[in-house]
């Protein structure tokens, strides 16, 4: 139960921070997202985080790695076999990670 809760909290935090990163990239530092209107200190911290060398290095590495991906790492709500059937019906090969 605790592992699930920690995983869920981590996912929510990551998505929340990602929303702010997209907002920062689109509007810059001056436009505060509606969720942080009365929390200027948190917005300032996030903006500093987004321009840090550590964040930029990790972001670039993750972008590169997502481009190298040869298959999906999860199947979403559908069982993986259904994904294979859908690829077959479209005349596509099912992506396989080389061993």
Secondary structure, 3 states (H helix, E strand, C coil): CHHHHHHHHHHHHHHHHHHHHHHHHHHCCCCCCHHHCCCHHHHHHHHHHHCCHHHHHHHHHHHHHHHHCCCCCCCCCCCHHHHHHHHHHCCCCCCCCCC
